Amino acid sequence: MGCSSCGTRKTADGKPAGCNSNGGCSTGGCNRLNTFNWLADMPIGFNQNDNLYEISFNNGSRKDYFRSDNAQYYDKNEWVVVECKTGYDVGKVSLRGELVTLQMKKKKVRTTKEELGKVVRLAGEKDMLRWQEAKDKEQATMVKARVIARDLKLAMKIGQVEYQADGKKATFYYIADGRVDFRELIKEYARNFRVKIEMRQIGARQEAGKIGGIGSCGRELCCSTWLNNFKSVSTTAARYQNLAINQSKLSGQCGRLKCCLNYELDSYLDALQHFPKNNEFLKTEAGDARLVKTDIFKGMLWYQYKGEIKLHAIDIERVNEILALNAQNEKPATLIPERDENFVEEDEEPTLVDGSGMLTLDVLEKTSKRNKRKQQRKRRNERKRTKPNKSKSSSTPSSKSGNKPPQSKGNTSRRTNNKSQTNKQPTSKKSNTADQKTKQQQNKSSKIPSTNQNKNKPNTPNTENTPNTPNTQKGNQPSKGKNKFFKKRKK
């Protein structure tokens, strides 16, 4: 349960550097169930109880009180050797002086000062080595103890095993729903482990406090850091706070209801005193309204008519008025009070909010929609541009040659003229009309019908005025092949 700085930061000697809080862990993880010594600055010998000490064992999961008959004083977080009934143990000093008497009163310790155990001396290297050897046995002993209890078919669970520093005594913490007869179990433990056996029954919450862990809030468990008194928690505490009765969310790692449900219960009970009773249904001329939800600290209640989805928010005063009218067999028009004709709304002064550099989900959604629209427009424009270009390129194979009119070389067939007419596209309406007039004049001069000549010639611009086009005029007379064709048509 140590903090991250103890595991990562190290000195040149290889020892953990710690958080440098000079007397106590600032994170609360190095020693569980810490207490702040706010009398640490008092001079030694100022109080009569300066020789009283609170010693923590097993990383703070168990604490006990001792006295020192020596003239030597021990500071906080120092390892000391203390006397026990069955030998000696090694622990860490957590409190000293007058605060120890206050802790004894809080935990109702009735032993007198003379009956307390003694602090012998500071722990040396040999004491720490023996203490470490005893701690290394705990895990293997717990696993073997669970196997023995299962073979004896006892309805119990071994939660933790704690060895004394001298290795002469082992305490087994177990969990059971009822009373367990473990007389044979103790004999088996003494035969296998060769130590003095002590059995202590604990609850599920105490087991979670000894093992430790991380809660749903992201912090260490309250029972393993600072919580000592385990009060009973019921589902009524969740109902008063308008929480959904979901067993998986309301239960902690111990399998019981979370202890934090009682933390804010008193403030909720004080706020609920101002709410009216029997406020589940309200009668109005528009219909009966049913209570859907309440906001305790804002003092608002939400009602809903039958067959409607809309919720109507009402304050506590309005609910009391409607309940008083219903008690007199009267009904208001609606849940929300009607405003008077002379009522004038107060104009709220506009407040300027500096929203520079602030991003919200609405802004991001708007920008994404705009970008999508722009991309769609670009795609449409590209499609429109590419479609006519494709049709032109497919219909005019001789587009690269400047759209020149086909030259008549000798005998030409009707098929070639028809193909040129169908594949060639008109350039514009104005150019087509001008070409038709010039062709009609030419046809009159050559005494050839304009209909036949227009069929054989494509709609091309006038080649007489264009200097770059080749000279295709030969007296404006049709070729021999064309005369034969016209003769056949006349017949």
C-alpha atoms as one frame of an Amber mdcrd trajectory, in Angstrom:
protein
   0.000   0.000   0.000   3.019   2.263  -0.292   2.916   5.333  -2.476   4.557
   5.465  -5.884   7.432   7.725  -4.780   8.679   5.059  -2.360   8.858   2.471
  -5.134  10.365   4.606  -7.904  12.578   7.198  -6.277  15.694   5.797  -4.624
  18.811   7.253  -3.057  22.405   6.504  -4.002  22.479   3.707  -1.407  19.492
   1.991  -3.035  17.020   2.856  -0.262  13.593   4.340  -1.073  13.668   8.143
  -1.040  10.031   8.536   0.016   7.942  11.693  -0.174  10.197  13.742   2.172
   7.311  14.710   4.443   9.602  14.658   7.512   7.672  12.516   9.919   4.639
  11.168   8.071   3.555   9.949   4.686   1.810  12.751   2.826  -0.186  10.305
   0.702  -1.424   8.150   3.578  -0.382   4.938   1.864   2.760   4.047   3.799
   0.842   3.490   7.048  -2.886   2.843   7.095  -5.268   4.443   9.600  -2.913
   7.374  10.181  -3.609  10.057  12.768  -2.103  13.531  12.580  -0.036  14.442
  15.622  -1.016  18.079  16.109   0.852  18.174  19.449   4.193  17.210  17.959
   5.666  20.675  18.577   5.000  20.496  22.331   8.211  20.126  24.392   8.970
  16.742  25.949   8.021  16.496  29.606   5.266  19.085  29.321   2.548  16.455
  29.964   2.433  13.518  32.338   1.433  11.166  29.530   4.528  11.640  27.390
   5.555   8.037  28.085   2.405   6.615  26.373   2.746   5.326  22.811   0.453
   4.007  20.103   2.201   1.199  18.154   0.937  -0.011  14.767   1.466  -3.598
  13.538   1.063  -5.235  10.141   1.271  -1.982   8.187  -1.296  -0.216  10.339
  -4.077  -2.824  10.213  -3.751  -3.434  13.981  -2.838  -0.924  16.702  -2.174
  -1.260  20.412  -1.087   0.987  23.304   2.089   0.710  25.405   4.022   2.644
  28.018   7.719   3.322  28.378   9.381   3.148  31.797  12.745   4.255  30.406
  13.922   7.833  30.190  14.330   7.425  26.446  11.687   8.920  24.156  10.793
   7.558  20.724   9.732   9.617  17.744   7.056   8.842  15.206   7.789   6.146
  12.538  10.560   4.556  14.622  10.657   0.756  14.894  10.580  -0.479  18.486
  10.460  -3.799  20.351   7.485  -4.250  22.706   6.533  -6.870  25.263   3.618
  -9.245  24.692   2.033 -12.014  26.748   3.706 -14.695  24.676   7.050 -13.028
  23.870   7.965  -9.856  22.021   6.863  -8.138  18.845   8.157  -5.380  16.548
   6.019  -2.382  15.582   6.152   1.235  14.468   5.397   4.284  16.612   2.311
   6.121  15.277   1.423   8.473  18.190   2.948   9.726  21.411   1.837  11.833
  24.360  -1.540  13.299  25.190  -3.166  12.189  21.930  -2.758   8.568  23.006
  -5.129   9.113  25.943  -7.692  10.654  23.588  -7.436   7.660  21.266  -7.897
   5.293  24.195 -11.063   7.134  25.237 -12.368   7.061  21.678 -11.848   3.299
  21.357 -13.025   2.700  24.944  -9.840   1.082  26.194 -10.411   0.576  29.953
  -6.972  -0.684  30.930  -4.992   1.514  33.257  -1.531   2.845  32.590   0.098
   0.183  34.768  -1.643  -2.646  32.901  -0.314  -1.602  29.500   2.585  -3.398
  27.845   6.095  -1.975  27.863   8.264  -0.559  25.108  11.619  -2.299  25.559
  14.036  -0.632  23.112  14.623   0.424  19.551  14.591  -2.444  17.054  18.007
  -3.566  15.843  19.124  -5.409  12.745  18.637  -8.864  14.285  15.118  -7.971
  15.394  14.206  -6.757  11.926  15.628  -9.910  10.306  13.572 -12.207  12.537
  10.495 -10.052  11.934  11.008 -10.350   8.163  11.399 -14.133   8.377   8.120
 -14.390  10.269   6.354 -12.214   7.665   7.562 -14.415   4.823   5.727 -17.410
   6.317   2.308 -15.751   6.361   1.240 -16.385   2.761   2.181 -20.069   2.712
   0.570 -20.609   6.106  -2.705 -19.013   4.975  -2.941 -21.250   1.901  -2.294
 -24.402   3.917  -4.744 -23.300   6.632  -7.515 -22.897   4.030  -6.892 -26.426
   2.746  -7.150 -27.898   6.265 -10.389 -25.996   6.969 -11.872 -27.238   3.681
 -10.928 -30.862   4.454 -12.714 -30.599   7.783 -15.805 -29.201   5.949 -16.091
 -26.108   8.103 -18.228 -23.163   6.915 -15.507 -20.567   7.366 -12.889 -18.680
   5.366  -9.375 -17.831   6.519  -8.868 -14.187   5.562  -5.414 -13.369   6.905
  -2.618 -14.826   9.041  -0.358 -12.651  11.213   2.814 -13.963  12.835   4.432
 -12.469  15.878   7.965 -11.092  15.371   9.615 -13.865  17.426   7.654 -16.565
  15.516   6.058 -18.116  18.639   2.446 -17.119  17.942   0.187 -16.929  14.866
  -3.194 -15.193  14.719  -5.730 -16.515  12.200  -8.464 -14.070  11.090 -11.499
 -15.891   9.710 -14.944 -15.007   8.352 -18.062 -17.045   9.116 -21.786 -16.433
   9.001 -22.487 -18.264  12.224 -20.742 -19.971  15.087 -18.058 -22.501  14.141
 -16.740 -25.358  16.253 -13.020 -25.269  15.409 -11.594 -27.345  18.280 -10.278
 -29.989  15.899  -9.086 -27.267  13.559  -6.843 -25.740  16.243  -5.301 -29.157
  16.931  -4.506 -29.602  13.241  -2.993 -26.113  13.044  -0.822 -26.662  16.129
   0.357 -30.012  14.765   1.305 -28.589  11.359   2.660 -25.135  12.225   4.199
 -25.783  15.697   3.186 -22.374  17.097   0.588 -21.015  19.487  -2.724 -20.559
  17.662  -5.184 -17.696  18.175  -8.470 -17.482  16.238 -10.260 -14.142  15.681
 -13.523 -13.708  13.853 -13.910 -10.583  11.677 -16.544  -9.255   9.305 -16.450
  -8.787   5.552 -15.728  -5.063   5.897 -12.850  -5.660   8.287 -11.410  -8.191
   5.873 -11.509  -5.636   3.044  -9.778  -3.154   5.336  -6.977  -5.597   6.102
  -6.439  -6.636   2.497  -6.906  -3.134   1.029  -7.687  -2.089  -2.518  -8.985
   0.679  -4.790 -12.625   1.732  -4.702 -14.926   2.810  -7.533 -14.032   6.449
  -6.785 -10.396   5.792  -7.723  -8.998   6.176  -4.203  -7.937   3.674  -1.566
 -10.670   2.039   0.466 -11.915   4.087   3.424 -11.821   1.042   5.695  -8.109
   0.548   4.973  -7.053   4.206   5.361  -9.054   6.056   8.009 -12.420   4.434
   8.806 -12.616   2.667  12.175 -16.330   2.420  13.028 -18.404   0.296  10.668
 -22.003   1.483  10.946 -24.888  -0.440   9.446 -25.921   0.687   5.958 -29.387
  -0.001   4.494 -31.066   0.644   1.165 -33.167   3.430   2.705 -30.051   5.617
   2.626 -29.928   5.200  -1.159 -33.646   5.948  -1.507 -33.381   9.169   0.466
 -30.627  10.275  -1.935 -32.672   9.339  -5.066 -30.194   6.648  -6.113 -31.149
   3.688  -8.266 -31.342   0.461  -6.284 -28.661  -1.371  -8.256 -26.902  -3.955
  -6.118 -23.783  -4.094  -8.284 -23.237  -0.320  -8.081 -24.180   0.168  -4.436
 -22.046  -2.685  -3.061 -18.331  -2.376  -2.375 -15.466  -4.833  -2.632 -16.543
  -6.542   0.568 -19.905  -7.477  -0.979 -21.838  -5.238   1.421 -23.379  -1.816
   0.824 -20.838   0.980   0.555 -20.048   2.845   3.753 -19.975   6.156   1.852
 -23.783   6.040   1.513 -23.973   7.296   5.101 -21.615  10.253   4.584 -24.179
  12.682   3.075 -27.314  11.103   4.501 -27.760  13.737   7.253 -27.660  16.644
   4.791 -30.298  14.959   2.625 -32.547  14.324   5.619 -32.324  17.986   6.646
 -33.272  19.126   3.136 -36.211  16.688   2.919 -37.867  18.228   5.977 -39.069
  21.184   3.846 -40.763  18.949   1.258 -44.527  18.334   1.660 -45.832  14.874
   2.413 -48.269  12.928   0.211 -47.122  14.865  -2.859 -47.155  11.948  -5.288
 -50.364  13.036  -7.063 -51.818  16.500  -7.765 -55.333  17.181  -9.126 -55.920
  19.980 -11.639 -58.589  20.846 -14.200 -56.224  19.768 -16.974 -55.932  16.334
 -15.352 -54.178  14.408 -12.612 -50.387  14.812 -12.443 -47.963  12.250 -11.100
 -44.596  12.950  -9.431 -41.701  11.780 -11.596 -38.550  13.108  -9.927 -37.344
  15.590  -7.309 -34.281  17.774  -6.909 -33.733  17.934  -3.178 -31.202  20.750
  -2.916 -32.848  22.989  -5.583 -36.308  22.413  -4.108 -37.910  21.496  -7.461
 -40.403  18.758  -8.306 -41.269  17.437 -11.785 -44.841  16.289 -12.531 -46.313
  14.632 -15.603 -49.908  14.417 -16.860 -51.366  11.106 -17.918 -50.741  10.380
 -21.564 -48.154  13.164 -21.942 -44.397  13.114 -22.223 -43.666  16.704 -21.184
 -42.512  17.313 -17.600 -43.611  20.340 -15.601 -41.164  21.750 -13.012 -42.768
  23.237  -9.880 -41.244  24.597  -6.693 -42.230  23.577  -3.162 -44.463  26.604
  -2.559 -46.636  25.864  -5.590 -46.995  22.214  -4.547 -48.192  23.303  -1.090
 -50.766  25.624  -2.692 -52.176  22.874  -4.915 -52.306  20.398  -2.032 -54.214
  22.957   0.069 -56.743  23.464  -2.769 -57.151  19.713  -3.242 -57.842  19.336
   0.485 -60.776  21.773   0.010 -62.028  19.813  -3.047 -60.854  22.535  -5.402
 -58.672  22.251  -8.464 -56.406  24.852 -10.055 -56.426  25.342 -13.811 -52.893
  24.085 -14.403 -49.843  23.144 -12.432 -47.978  26.317 -13.377 -49.671  29.444
 -11.934 -51.233  31.921 -14.365 -49.598  35.337 -14.523 -51.530  38.552 -13.856
 -52.154  41.099 -16.610 -50.091  43.694 -14.777 -47.173  41.309 -14.382 -44.026
  42.615 -16.001 -40.963  40.455 -16.392 -37.767  41.938 -15.127 -35.211  42.302
 -17.846 -32.079  40.557 -16.813 -28.912  42.459 -17.374 -26.854  40.843 -20.110
 -23.670  39.336 -18.824 -20.631  39.065 -21.001 -18.872  35.732 -20.978 -15.369
  35.384 -22.293 -15.641  32.312 -24.462 -12.309  32.672 -26.202 -10.377  29.466
 -26.354 -13.375  27.399 -25.246 -14.442  24.382 -27.256 -17.726  22.606 -26.769
 -19.332  19.611 -28.415 -21.852  21.835 -30.234 -19.106  23.856 -31.865 -17.244
  20.755 -32.963 -20.405  19.190 -34.405 -21.216  22.360 -36.394 -17.727  22.529
 -37.868 -17.847  18.880 -38.868 -21.217  19.367 -40.612 -19.880  22.390 -42.516
 -16.863  20.456 -43.690 -19.064  17.602 -44.913 -21.264  20.019 -46.890 -18.237
  21.632 -48.530 -16.884  18.250 -49.576 -20.246  17.231 -51.043 -20.435  20.469
 -53.055 -16.935  19.942 -54.430 -17.809  16.408 -55.521 -20.981  17.569 -57.287
 -19.124  20.316 -59.171 -16.428  17.886 -60.257 -19.024  15.449 -61.552 -20.765
  18.196 -63.534 -17.481  19.261 -65.103 -16.354  15.767 -66.051 -19.670  14.611
 -67.629 -19.744  17.003 -70.693 -16.028  16.533 -71.317 -16.474  12.767 -71.471
 -19.399  13.060 -73.911 -17.456  15.391 -76.217 -14.368  13.225 -76.233 -16.401
  10.100 -77.024 -18.530  11.737 -79.776 -15.804  13.672 -81.683 -12.837  11.472
 -82.603 -11.208  14.294 -84.619 -11.330  16.902 -81.837  -7.565  17.128 -81.685
  -7.394  18.457 -85.265  -9.224  21.660 -84.378 -12.745  20.444 -85.366 -12.017
  20.876 -89.092 -14.727  19.915 -91.573 -14.159  16.723 -93.501 -12.831  17.328
 -97.034 -14.557  15.695 -99.957 -11.988  13.711-101.985 -13.469  12.311-105.125
 -16.270   9.830-104.795 -17.831   9.795-101.312 -20.529   7.466-100.121 -23.714
   8.257 -98.302 -22.640   6.344 -95.200 -19.614   8.496 -94.512 -21.672  11.676
 -94.875 -24.357  10.409 -92.533 -21.786   9.399 -89.884 -20.135  12.785 -90.008
 -23.521  14.449 -89.528 -24.471  12.367 -86.496 -21.122  12.469 -84.699 -20.508
  16.172 -85.280 -22.012  18.475 -82.624 -23.164  22.053 -83.438 -20.994  24.765
 -81.948 -23.670  27.377 -81.313 -27.048  28.570 -82.617 -25.734  31.818 -84.102
 -23.018  30.102 -86.131 -25.497  27.507 -87.442 -27.927  30.174 -88.738 -25.141
  32.125 -90.470 -23.832  28.956 -92.150 -27.276  28.017 -93.403 -27.722  31.426
 -95.118 -24.373  31.198 -96.908 -25.096  27.658 -98.037 -28.483  28.647 -99.424
 -26.839  31.401-101.501 -24.279  28.937-102.827 -26.965  26.434-103.702 -28.916
  29.031-105.676 -25.851  29.986-107.662 -25.042  26.362-108.490 -28.729  25.531
-109.212 -28.712  22.570-106.840 -31.535  22.058-104.284 -30.508  23.195-100.827
 -32.107  20.212 -99.138 -29.843  17.702-100.805 -26.749  19.781-100.302 -27.488
  20.313 -96.569 -27.891  16.595 -96.133 -24.558  15.770 -97.695 -22.581  18.579
 -96.035 -22.082  18.801 -92.283 -22.913  21.896 -90.231 -19.492  23.472 -90.254
 -18.421  27.101 -90.024 -17.884  29.091 -93.233 -14.529  28.176 -94.723 -14.391
  31.122 -97.087 -13.591  33.653 -94.405 -11.126  31.509 -92.423  -7.583  32.012
 -93.659  -6.093  28.891 -92.010  -8.442  26.374 -93.628  -7.359  24.744 -96.906
  -8.910  25.870-100.196 -11.760  23.442-100.793 -13.757  25.568-103.271 -13.615
  24.413-106.886 -16.183  26.553-108.598 -18.751  25.669-105.968 -19.720  22.644
-108.049 -20.548  19.196-106.744 -18.271  16.307-107.568 -19.056  13.592-110.132
 -19.935  11.069-107.461 -22.490  13.427-106.012 -24.086  14.095-109.455 -24.609
  10.367-109.921 -26.227  10.184-106.496 -28.582  13.066-107.262 -29.591  11.451
-110.582 -30.564   8.269-108.813 -32.651  10.203-106.320 -34.518  12.020-109.149
 -35.383   8.764-110.819
